[in-house]
Amino acid sequence: MLGWALMFFIFALVAGIFGFMGIASAMAGIAKVLFVIFVVLFLASLILGRRKA
């Protein structure tokens, strides 16, 4: 999922360079959402992974 966030971030940068502001902001928003989901899932796996069964 972090890969998807990075991919959308790179697409947003490229679109911003070429001046497509609507596309750049949409892709940057998607990248932010995916990054937050990745961080939440990562922290959950750390917390739940430390518990013994």
Secondary structure, DSSP 8 states (H G I E B T S, - for coil): -HHHHHHHHHHHHHHHHHT-HHHHHHHHHHHHHHHHHHHHHHHHHHHHHHS--
